[in-house]
Amino acid sequence: MGLKEYIFGFKIEEKAINFLKKLKFEIIDRNFKSKFGEIDIIAKKDDVYHFIEVKATKGDYEAIYRITPQKLEKILKTLNFYLLKNPEITNYQVDALVFKKDKFEFIENITI
């Protein structure tokens, strides 16, 4: 990943945090890493933990398609690692926050 892409991604994640806060989410962690992968945002709302993958595009394609089965597998392995370290968390889901043309779409439960 080049510097331009890194900066773009960082700015989108900042916007994502602000978007989630407006929706009354409590931000628990950002960019949680394990040997399996990374979870962009961990947030909590109404006693549910949300493990959120943020995707964005500058182009015409749908960014949601960048969450491939392989990427989802990495997210789930990282989520399971996080849960091992935090066994008190029992109510959770995996979501996507997709940014396109200056607006977010929040997609809940992408593993269903």
Secondary structure as UniProt FT lines:
FT   HELIX           3..22
FT   TURN            23..24
FT   STRAND          26..33
FT   STRAND          38..45
FT   TURN            46..47
FT   STRAND          48..57
FT   HELIX           63..66
FT   HELIX           69..85
FT   TURN            87..88
FT   STRAND          92..100
FT   TURN            101..102
FT   STRAND          103..107
FT   TURN            110..111
//
